[in-house]
Amino acid sequence: MVGNSHFDRYRINTLWKSGLLLMTMVCLVKTSAAWAAVEENHKNKRDGVVLGEVVVKGQQESSPLYKNFPSTVNIVSQEDIQKKKPTDVTDVLRNVPGVNYNDEDGRGFRPNIALRGLDPTRSRNILILQDGFPVQPSAYGDPAAYYNVPVETLDHIEVIKGGSTLLYGANSLGGVINYVTKKPSEKPYEVTNKETFGEDSLFVSETSVSGTLDRLGYRASYLRKQGEGFRESDGFHVHNPDLYLNYKIDDHSEIISRSSWYHENSQTPGGLTRAQYDADPLQSQYSDDDFEGRRANTNLTYRNQFAENQSLETYFNYNFFSRDWYIARATPTNQQFKRDFNVFGFGGKYQLNYDLFGMEGNSLTFGNDYYFDKEKDIQDNGATRNAESGIRVANNDLTTFAFDFYAVTDLHPTSRLTVSPILRMDSVRSGLKNNLTRREGHDSTVAWLPGIGADYLLLEKSETHFYGSFHKSFQAAEFKEALDPTSGSSNNLDAQAGYHYELGLKSLPSKWLSLDTAVFLFDFDNETITEGSVRTNGQATRHAGWENAMTLNLTEAARKLVDFDIPEKAGDLSTSFNFTLIDTDFRKGPNNGNELPYAPNWHYNWALSYKHPAGVYANLSAEWVDEQFSTGNNSRIENAAGSTGIIPSYKVWDLNFGYDFNERWGIFMGIKNLFDEKYFTRRDTFFTGIVPSPDRQIYFGTKIKLG
């Protein structure tokens, strides 16, 4: 367990201040020296850069599943990630239209992410993937996310909404987030290193060795992350080695393997009452609450393009996750929540490209997945605040076996129109055995989920597409909710089910402008919500919303629209803006007509980026979020503990800048929460009160690439 203090705060604070001075001086000197050289190197080159590209270049990958069905997909590219210089993945996810993130620890370790107004608690209503494999410890039975993929390992992120989610299955009711990790360099060898230092004793080190030797591609990396956190009793350590291998058997087939280990020790400072929050939001009342998480994952994928128009992919995946949480709060004793998960999965997909009745370029994709997990869930009550064992009050074995099948075909009645019918079947069987009472229970569910989508190419030159989709959604109640751990009998919490509709337009009118807009409607027969920390039936609900995203290269627009003669040596200035407008309400029950909790009516993001050919760059971004209710009764009155009441609106600005000396090395600096906004995004009964969000944090670092 993590102790109360591990680092000398004053030493680190002095370090980052010295780094700021050094970095500023180097940027000024190097920019001046490189000016003339840049002008000469670029005088014969074409002006401008292309924005809005969503295709990630690099090692050849199989076509993502979402490309088989028209729906809204937002790509956070490597360039987007580099602009933000994030310290955790939520720094970039919050800029995606439709995403609502409730901060819990300021580190992104245990994400609370929602899409399009659904409940964000522990990311239960979305499927989180890493290179296509589930991240949550139990995708069907206990999908609460106690682990998040480190942003340092990522190449790009795919945020998938609409009907495409049917292709991904378990827990994809509200959408899918797929973290795509970095792949091997095409060089024989390449070494990279990135070091980050910051306030609150932040230290992040990521080193990788990668390359391609004949048919073998490899990438080995090690990540270390540590700090004291922005609050009292908020320290953390993370260790994360990772190995990726890719072997090309021949020109048509390959084997891909990935293995990783993740170990986290962190303190959990808990919530605050209103009086405590107003006095000092950085304080903690819980000095002995500690979390330890361990995750081991390995997967193997085989791909074969065995004919010009046919391909096959099969996979095997194993995931082990262990979570020990010691909660003392302000009592002389503690509670110990210990869970171990073992998860196995295997399956495959087949794709056929074909012509039919004069329709050319059609495709058929179908696949299936087998899934099994076993969870050991133990609770001990300790006699002291720091006890690691005690009286056993719960000892349960929980199991899930699931099978799914999906099929989708893309039909092209005309050269501009694509019609895509889709069908999915899910079969889930859950079991629970109480080892203290010897009681057992089982629950089974089978669901058939149809959908249909269409895409029409309105304007070929500007790649303007109009698309729409409809699909049925379903998510079985988690087995901890469907079955009572004590009696083994069924609880009254129902499965989530409803119908989803979407219309969208995406366009690239020019190389300096991209537009993406979509409207959606979720009509749920039943939606599970969280109030405080309690999961309940929300009964019938409705989500209606509008998402919009725009990216504009201001420099190139000025050249083209008003005929400004801007030299390339002046650099490029670009901006992006997106917003999400959502209206949610209960349609039945005691909260009929009220808004759903944790579903802000509006959410805006704006960014301004500058990049100079000499290597200097800067990015200023802002996020505005509307107020949110924490309960279904929409009470604005705060209780004594601070665990219920309104969550006020907030706005947060971030700034980062840096200098790349060349392709091999550079320096950077960032300021999160630039104006030190005092805000929170979460009220919680488990953490007992208001959970503060991070104050201002300054950090800087270096990056090196050799090979």
N, C-alpha and C positions, 0 to 999 in steps of 0.2 A: 504494500500500500504506500501511497505517496505521502511524504512528510510535509510539514507546514512550509518549509523554505529550503530551496536547493541551490540558489544562485545569489550572487551579490548584486542587488538591484542597482546600486549606485555605480558600480563598475560598468554595467551594461548601458546605463543611461549616458555615461560619459562617452562610451564607445560610439553610440549612434549619433551623438551630437558632433563628434569629431568626424564621423563618416559623412555627415551632411556637408560640413565645410569642405572636406577634401573633394567630395563628388562635385560640388558646385564649381570649384576652381578648375577641376580637370575638364568639365564640360565646356566652360568658357574658353579655355586655352585651346582645346582640341578642335572646337568648332571653327575658331578663327584660322587655325593652321590648315584645316582641311578645305576651306571655302574655295580656294582657287583650283585645287585638284578636282573637286567635285564638279565645278563648272566645265572644266575641260573634258572630264570623263563622260559627261552627259549631254554635251552640246548637240550631238548628232542623234540622241535618242528621242523616242516619241514621248511627248508630254503626257503626264497623268498616270494614275494607277487605277486598277479595276477594283471596285468595291462590290460587296454583296455576293461574292462567290461562296457557294456552299459545298463544293466538291473538294475533298481533302486529297491532295496529291501525296504520293509516296508508294509504299509497297502495295502490291495488288491484293485486294480483299474481295471476298464474295459479295454479291449484291445484297444490301440490307433488306430485311423483310419488308420494312415499311414502303419500299419502292413498288411493291406489288399492289398497293391500294391507295387511292387518292385521299389524302387527309393532311392536316396541318402538322408539319415537322419543322422545328427550329433547330438549327445547327450552331453550336458555339464552337467556332473554329480555333485552331491553334493561334492564329493571329489575334482573335478576340481575347483568348486567355493571356497572351503575352502583353496585350495592352493594359489589362487590369493589374498585372503583377499580384495575383491573389495569394493570400496565406492559407485559405481553405476554399473548397469547391463552391461553397454557397456564395462567395463573393461574385462569381460569374453567373450562377444559376438565377440569382435574384433579378438579373437584367432580362430574363426571358419572358415574353408575354404569357400571361396566364399563371405564372409561378407565384405562390405565396409561401414565404419561409418564416417560420416561428423560431427565433433564436433561443437556444437553451444554455449554451455554454460559451459562446463567442469563439469556438474553435471548429465547429462543424462536425464534430465527432459523432453526435447522435442527432441526425437531421430530422426536422419536422417540416416536410415539404408537401405541398398540395398543388394541384392543377385545377384551374377553372372553378374555384370555390368549394372544393371538397375539404373534408376534415384533414388537416395537416399532421395531426398527432402521430408521432413516430413513423410518418410516411406510410401509414397502413393502406392508403387507398391508391398508391402507385406502385408499379413494379420497378425496382432499381436493379440494373444490370451492369456488369463489368465485362466488356467484350462479348456481350450476349448471354452471359450466365448470371443467375440470380445472386444478389448480394445479401438480401435479407436472410436471417438464419433459417426461417421456415416460411417459404413463399405462400403456402396455404394455411398452415396451422397457427403460426405466430410470426406474422410479417413485420413486427415492430423492428425498426432499424436502429441497431446499436453500433453500427459501423458505417463509415462513409469513405469512399475511395479518395485517397490523397490527391489533391489537385496537381501536385508535382509530377505525378506519373501519367498525366493525361495528354493525349494528342488532340482530341475534340470530344464534344458531348452532343448526343442526339436526344432531343426532347420531343416525344412522339405523342400526338393526341388524335382524337377522332377514331374512325373505324379501323385504322391500322393496328390499334391495340389488340384487336381480336387475334392477330397473328402471334401474339406473345403470351397470352394465357394468364397464368396465375397472378392474381392480385393486380391486374392491369385495368381495373375498373375506371380509374381516373386518369390513366395515362402511363407512359413508360419513359424512364430516363436511363439511357444507355451510355455509360462512361467508356469511351474507347481509348485504350492505353497506347503509349508510344510503342512503335515497332522498330525492328533492327535497322541500323543505318545500311545504306547500299555500299558503303566503303568496306574494305576488309576489316578495319577496326576504327572505332571512334570512342573517345572518352569525354564525358561531360560531367561538369560539377557546378552546382549552384548552392551558394551559402547565403542564408538570410539571418540578420540580427535585428532585434528590435526591443522596444519597451516591454516591460513586464518579463524581462529575461528571456524573450523569445529567441530561439535558435533553431534553424531548420537547415539540414544538410542533405542534399540528394546527389548521389554519384552513380553514374551508369557506364558500362562498357558494352558496346554493341558493334555489330558488323555483319557482313555476308561473306562467307567463304565457300565458293563454288555453289553447291545446292543448299547449304546450311546457313540460315539466318539466326542470330542469337542476340539477346539483350538481357544483361544482368544488372540489377540496380539495388541500391540500398538507401533507405530513407530514415533519417533520425529527426524527430521533432520534439522539442521540449520547451517549457516555460513555466512561469508562475501564474499565468492567467491574469485577467484584468480585475478580478475580485480577490478578496481574502479567501484563503483555503480553496484555491483554484488551480493548483499546480498540475502538470501533466508530463508524461514521457511516452513517446511512440517509437517503436522500431519496426521497420517494414522492408525485409529483403524480398526480391521478386526475380523470377527467371522465366524468359520467354524464348521458345525455340520454334523454328519453322524449317522443315526439311522438304524440299521439292523432289518427289520421287522421280517424276519425269515432267514433260511439258504440260501434262494434263492433270496431275494429281499431286497432293501435298499433305503433310501431317503437321499439325500445329499443337504445341504443348505449352501450357503456362502453369507455373506453381508459385505460390506466395505464402508468406507468413507475416502475421500482423500481431503485435503485442502492445497493448495500451494500459498504462496506469494513470489514473487521473482522480482528482478530487472533485466533488460535486457540492458546491456551496449552497444550494437550495434557494428557497424563496424568501421574500421579505414582506412584512406588513407595510401598510401605507406610511406609518410613522417612521419605520426603519428606512424605507426607501427614500423618503423626503430628507431624512437626516444624512444618509450616506448610501447611495445605491451600490457602492463597491464593497460594502461590508458583507459578512456572512455570519450567520448564527450557528452554523454547523461545521465545526472544525474537524470532525472525525468521520465524515461521510466519504467513502472511497469506492472507486469503480476499477475493476480489472477485466479487460477483454482480450481474448486470444482467438485468432482466426487462422486456420490453415486451409488452403484451397489448391486443388489441382484439377486440370481438365485437359482433355485430349480430343482433337477434332481431325477428321479425315474428309478431304474434299476431292472429288473426281469429276472432271469434265469429260465423261467417257464417250460422248458423241458431240458433234457440232452443235446440236440443239438440245442436249440433255446433260444434266448435272445431278450429282448426288452428294449429300453431306451427312455424316454421322458424327455423334459426339458422346463422350462420357464425362461426367462432372462429379467431383466429391468436394464437400465443404464441411469443415468442422468449425464450430463456434462455441466458445465458452465465455460465460458472463457471470462474474461474481460481484455483487453490489452490497456494500456494507453501509447501512443507514442507521445512524444514531440520533440525528437531529439534536434536540437539546435535552435528551434524557440520559440517565446514567447507564443505560443498557443499549443494545443495538439489535437490529433485524438484519439477517443475512439472506439475500436472495441469490441463489446459485442455480444456473441453468447451463446445461451442455446439450449441443445439437450435433447430430450426425446426419448429413443429407447426401443422398445419392440420386443422380439423374442420368438418363441416357435417351437417345432418340435420333431423329434424322429428318431430312427434308429432301424432296425430289422436285426438280424443275424441268419443264418441257416447253420449248418454244415451237409453235406450229402455225400453219395457215389453215383456214377453214372457210369454205363457201365463199371464196374471193376475199375474205378478210385476212390480211397479212400481218405478221408480227405479233400474234397472240401468244400468251403464255399461261401455263398451268403450274401452280405450286401447291404441293400438299406435304404435310409432315405430321409427326406424332411425337409425344414425349411421355416417358415413364418417370415417375418421381416417387421417392420414398424418403421419409425423415423420421427420426426418433429424438424426442426431447426428454431429458431428465430434469425435472423441476423440483428444487428443494428449497425449503425455508427453515433456517435455524434461528432461534432467539438467543442472543448472547447475554451473559451476566454482566459484562462491562462494555464500555463504549468502543473499545478496540478489540473485542473478542473476534476470533475467526472461526469459532465453533460454538455449539450451544445445544439447547433443547430443540429437537426436531419436531416441528409442528406441521410440516407438509413434505410429502415425498410422492411425486406423481411421475408416471411414465406416459408420455403422449406420443402417438404415432399418426402418420398420415401416409396413405398411398393414393396416388392420383395418376390418371391417364387422360391424355387429351389428343384430339385429332383436329386438324384444320385443313381447309382447301380453299383456294382463291384462284380465279382465272381472270386474266385481262383480255377483253375482247375489243377489237378495233373495227366497228362498223364502217367508219370512215377514217381517213388519214389524220383527222383532227380529234376524233371522239374515242375515248376509252371508257368502257363499261366493265365494272369489276364486282361480280357477285362473290360473296364469301360466306363460309359456314364453319362454325367451330362447335366441338363437343367437349365438355369437361365432365369427368367422373371423379369424385373425391370421396374417400372413406377415411374417417377420423376415429381414433380410439383413445380412451383414457383409462389408466389403471391407478387407483389410489393404493399405494403400498402400505399405508397405515391402517385403513379401514378394510382393505381387500375388496373394495367395490370396483366395478368396471362399467364402462358405457361405450357405445358406438354411435356414430352418426354418418349417414351416407347421402350424397347428393349427385344428381345427374342433370346437366343443363345443356340445351341446344341453343346456340346463339347465331342467328343469321344476320346478314348485313348486305348492303349494296352501295357502291360508290360509282361516281362518274367524273371524268375530267375532259374538258373541252379546250382546245388550243384556240384562243380568240385571235391572237396576233402572233404570227410566227417570228417576225423580226424582233419584237420585244420580249419574246418568250412569255407572253401573257396567258395564264391558264385560269379558267374558272372551274371550280370543282365542288362537289357536294357528296355527302354520304349519310347513311342511316344504318344504325346497328343496335342490336339488343345487348345489354350488359348484364352481368351476373357475377356476384362474388359471395361464396359460401361464408357463413359465420365462422370465425376462428374457433378451433376446437376448445380453447379455454372459455370461449363465450357460449358455444353450442352445448357444452357439457359441464355440469357442476363438478368441481374437483373433489368435493366431499362425498356427495351421494352418488355420482355417476349418472344422474338423470339429466334429461335435456332442459336447458334454460329456455327462456322466452325470447331471447335475442334472435331476430330473424336474419335471413340472408339479405344481401343488398341486390336489388334488381331494378332495371329501368330501361328506357329507350333514349338513344342519343342521336341528335341531328346536327349537321354542320354544313355551312356554305362558305366558300373562301375564294379569294382571288390573289394570285401572286404574279409579279411582273418585274422585268428588268427593262424599263423604258430606254435606258441608256447605260453606258458603262460606268456612269458616276451616280446612278440612282437605282435603288431597289425598293420595292413595295411588297408588303405581305399583309393581308387583312382577312379576317374570318369572323363569322358569327356562329354561335352554337346554342343548343338547347339540350339540357338534361332533364328528363322527366322520370323521376324515380317513384316506383311503387313503395319502396322502403330504402332509406339511407341511414346508415349508422353514424351517429355523431358522438363527440366527446364533450362533456361538460365538466370542467375541472380536470379530473383524471378518470371519470366514469364513462364507460361506453353504454349508450342507450339506443333504442329504436327511435329514429327521427320520423318514422312513418313516411307518408308521401311528401316529396319535396320537388322543387323545380329550380334549375340553374339556367339563366339566360344571360348571354354575354357577347361582348365584341372585343376582339384582339386586333391590334394593329402594330406593325413594325415598319420603320423606314430608315434607310441608310443613304446618306448624301455626301459625296465628295465636293466640298465647297470650292476648293481650288479649281477642279476641273469644270464645275458648273459655271464658275466665273469666266473661265476661258471660252466655254462654248456658248453661253447664253448672252453675255454682255461683251464678249470679244476683248476681255482684259488680257494683256500680254504679260502673264506672270511667268517669270523665269523658273526653270525647274530647281535652280539652286535655292529658291525661296521655300521649298518644301511643300508638303501637302497638309491641308486642313480638312478634316472630315467630321461629320456629326451623325449621330443616330438618335432616334426617338421612338419609343414604343409606349403603348398604354393598354390597359385592360379595364373594361367596364363590365361589372357583374351585378345582376339582380338575383338574389336567392330568396326563397320563402318556403315555409312549411305549408302544405296543402291540406293537412288533416291534423287531428290530435289537439292536445292542450296548447300547443304553440302555433296553431293555425294562423297564417298571415304574418308571422314574425320572420325576421331574417335568420339565416343559419349562422351559428357561431364560427368565428375565424374565417369570414368571407367578406373582406373589404369591398365596398362598392367600386372603388377606383384605385388604380395602381399605375404610376407613371415612372418611366426611366428615361434619362437623357444623358448623352455623353458627347464630349468634344475632344477630338484627338488631333495631335500634330506630330508629323514625322519629317525630319530633315534628312536629305541624302548623306550628310556627313555622319549620321548615326544618332543624333539627338532626337528624343521623342518625349511626349508628355500626354497625359490623359486625365481629363476632369470629368467626373460622372456624378449623377445625383439620382436619388430614389425618393419618391413621395408615395406614401401609403395612407389610405383613408382609415378612419377609426373602425374598430371591429368589436363585436359583442363576444363575450366569453361563455354565454349560456343561451339556451334556446328561448328562454322567456324574455330575452333582450333587456334585462335589468341593467340600468346604469348605476345602480346603487352598489357601492363597494362594501363587502362584508368586512368584519374585523380582521380576518386573516389576510385579506387582500387577494384571495383566490377567485373571487367572482367580481364582476363589474365591467365597465367599459374599458377597452384598450384604446387609448388616444391615438390620433393620427400622428405621423412623424415624417421627417425628411432627413436624409443622411447624404452627405457629400464625401466623395473620395478623390484623392489626387495622387498620381504617381508619375514619375519621370525618370529618365536614365540616358545613358550614352553607350552605344555599341562602338567600341574602338575599331573593330573589324568583325569578321564572321566568327572569330575565335573567342573573343572575350568582351565583356561589358560590365557596367555597373548600373544599379538602379536604386530607387528610393520610393517609398509610398507612405501616404498618410490616410488611414482609414478613419471615418467619422471626422472629417476635417474641422468642422465647427463645434465639435464636442457636444453633439445633441444628446440630451438626457431622455431616453425613451425605453420602452419595453414592448415586446410583441406577444407575451405569454403570461397567463395566470394559471396556477396549477394547485390542485389539492394535494397531490403527492409531494410536490416540493414545498407546499404550504405557503402560498402567497404569490407576490409579484416576482417574476424572474427577469432581472435586469438584462438589458442588451449592452454590448461593449461601448466603452467610452473611446476617446481618441487614442489611436495607436500609431506611432511612427516606426518605420522599419527601413532597412537598407540592405543591399547585398551585392554579390558578385556572381558572374556566370562565366564559365570557361568551357571551350570545346577544342579538343585535340584529335588529330587524325585526318 
